[in-house]
Amino acid sequence: MEYGAQQSYFAAYWIWWLIFYVYMSVCLMMIANKTGTPNAWLAWIPILNIYLMCKIAGKPGWWFILFFIPIVNIVIGIIVWMKISEARKKPAWLGILMIIPFINLIIPGILAFTE
């Protein structure tokens, strides 16, 4: 592969990553605002956005440490997203759907942009 082609793939990867990051941050910030959680701006800061998710879910702040333990993070992530769904007055099974690839891109938008 040519060097120029590698650069274009690399640039496209980072553009998609940036679009995804902005989308998830906006969704998380809107969810925090709609649930009345203070410091919604934490959605834009890596690692602290996990702390914000725990706060939206009504879980203790130290739960964000559990996201750094392999296998445990999957279970905790499901629990937190289920509680976030309940905090938005939506069914808890939406949180379970967060483990399904591509569907997990839609669920935050549903929680953020619906009444």
DOTOR-227567 format. One record per residue (C-alpha): residue number from 1; x, y, z. Coordinates in nm, 3 decimals, always signed. Example, Ala and Ser with C-alpha at 12.3 -4.5 7.8 and 13.67 -1.06 7.14 Angstrom:
<vexvos>
VEXVO lumdo    east   north      up
VEXVO     1  +1.230  -0.450  +0.780
VEXVO     2  +1.367  -0.106  +0.714
</vexvos>
This chain:
<vexvos>
VEXVO lumdo    east   north      up
VEXVO     1  +0.000  +0.000  +0.000
VEXVO     2  +0.126  +0.346  -0.082
VEXVO     3  +0.221  +0.590  +0.186
VEXVO     4  -0.044  +0.840  +0.069
VEXVO     5  -0.317  +0.576  +0.089
VEXVO     6  -0.215  +0.490  +0.443
VEXVO     7  -0.238  +0.853  +0.542
VEXVO     8  -0.586  +0.888  +0.397
VEXVO     9  -0.707  +0.577  +0.582
VEXVO    10  -0.554  +0.708  +0.902
VEXVO    11  -0.717  +1.049  +0.854
VEXVO    12  -1.056  +0.891  +0.777
VEXVO    13  -1.029  +0.676  +1.091
VEXVO    14  -0.964  +0.979  +1.312
VEXVO    15  -1.243  +1.181  +1.152
VEXVO    16  -1.493  +0.900  +1.223
VEXVO    17  -1.358  +0.865  +1.576
VEXVO    18  -1.400  +1.239  +1.635
VEXVO    19  -1.758  +1.234  +1.500
VEXVO    20  -1.841  +0.941  +1.730
VEXVO    21  -1.681  +1.111  +2.032
VEXVO    22  -1.871  +1.436  +1.976
VEXVO    23  -2.198  +1.246  +1.925
VEXVO    24  -2.156  +1.044  +2.246
VEXVO    25  -2.052  +1.352  +2.444
VEXVO    26  -2.351  +1.553  +2.324
VEXVO    27  -2.585  +1.263  +2.406
VEXVO    28  -2.438  +1.212  +2.752
VEXVO    29  -2.451  +1.586  +2.825
VEXVO    30  -2.815  +1.606  +2.717
VEXVO    31  -2.903  +1.302  +2.928
VEXVO    32  -2.732  +1.463  +3.229
VEXVO    33  -2.921  +1.788  +3.173
VEXVO    34  -3.256  +1.609  +3.137
VEXVO    35  -3.200  +1.410  +3.455
VEXVO    36  -3.086  +1.717  +3.649
VEXVO    37  -2.739  +1.578  +3.713
VEXVO    38  -2.491  +1.856  +3.797
VEXVO    39  -2.169  +1.908  +3.598
VEXVO    40  -2.301  +1.788  +3.263
VEXVO    41  -1.986  +1.929  +3.100
VEXVO    42  -1.795  +1.626  +3.236
VEXVO    43  -1.933  +1.440  +2.932
VEXVO    44  -1.658  +1.601  +2.721
VEXVO    45  -1.366  +1.483  +2.937
VEXVO    46  -1.240  +1.125  +2.890
VEXVO    47  -1.256  +0.910  +3.206
VEXVO    48  -1.469  +1.171  +3.384
VEXVO    49  -1.753  +1.095  +3.145
VEXVO    50  -1.763  +0.749  +3.304
VEXVO    51  -1.793  +0.917  +3.643
VEXVO    52  -2.080  +1.127  +3.505
VEXVO    53  -2.254  +0.812  +3.378
VEXVO    54  -2.236  +0.665  +3.730
VEXVO    55  -2.383  +0.983  +3.875
VEXVO    56  -2.667  +0.988  +3.621
VEXVO    57  -2.740  +0.624  +3.709
VEXVO    58  -2.752  +0.711  +4.078
VEXVO    59  -2.456  +0.491  +4.160
VEXVO    60  -2.166  +0.593  +4.388
VEXVO    61  -1.882  +0.779  +4.216
VEXVO    62  -1.629  +0.508  +4.296
VEXVO    63  -1.811  +0.273  +4.056
VEXVO    64  -1.614  +0.430  +3.772
VEXVO    65  -1.310  +0.235  +3.897
VEXVO    66  -1.498  -0.088  +3.817
VEXVO    67  -1.499  +0.012  +3.449
VEXVO    68  -1.123  -0.052  +3.442
VEXVO    69  -1.149  -0.417  +3.551
VEXVO    70  -1.179  -0.660  +3.256
VEXVO    71  -1.506  -0.857  +3.237
VEXVO    72  -1.643  -0.666  +3.537
VEXVO    73  -1.663  -0.356  +3.317
VEXVO    74  -1.911  -0.525  +3.085
VEXVO    75  -2.146  -0.614  +3.370
VEXVO    76  -2.111  -0.272  +3.534
VEXVO    77  -2.163  -0.100  +3.199
VEXVO    78  -2.489  -0.286  +3.145
VEXVO    79  -2.608  -0.204  +3.498
VEXVO    80  -2.518  +0.164  +3.461
VEXVO    81  -2.688  +0.198  +3.121
VEXVO    82  -2.997  +0.022  +3.257
VEXVO    83  -3.013  +0.273  +3.543
VEXVO    84  -2.955  +0.562  +3.302
VEXVO    85  -3.250  +0.434  +3.098
VEXVO    86  -3.464  +0.419  +3.410
VEXVO    87  -3.353  +0.770  +3.509
VEXVO    88  -3.485  +0.889  +3.171
VEXVO    89  -3.814  +0.704  +3.236
VEXVO    90  -3.741  +0.453  +2.960
VEXVO    91  -3.746  +0.072  +2.983
VEXVO    92  -3.438  -0.083  +3.144
VEXVO    93  -3.389  -0.324  +2.853
VEXVO    94  -3.252  -0.033  +2.650
VEXVO    95  -2.945  -0.054  +2.873
VEXVO    96  -2.901  -0.421  +2.788
VEXVO    97  -2.900  -0.333  +2.418
VEXVO    98  -2.579  -0.134  +2.474
VEXVO    99  -2.379  -0.458  +2.439
VEXVO   100  -2.495  -0.506  +2.079
VEXVO   101  -2.262  -0.345  +1.823
VEXVO   102  -2.413  -0.066  +1.612
VEXVO   103  -2.729  -0.067  +1.828
VEXVO   104  -2.512  +0.089  +2.099
VEXVO   105  -2.473  +0.391  +1.871
VEXVO   106  -2.850  +0.443  +1.857
VEXVO   107  -2.947  +0.396  +2.223
VEXVO   108  -2.770  +0.708  +2.360
VEXVO   109  -2.946  +0.913  +2.092
VEXVO   110  -3.283  +0.767  +2.193
VEXVO   111  -3.217  +0.847  +2.557
VEXVO   112  -3.090  +1.197  +2.480
VEXVO   113  -3.325  +1.320  +2.208
VEXVO   114  -3.662  +1.178  +2.312
VEXVO   115  -3.895  +1.305  +2.579
</vexvos>
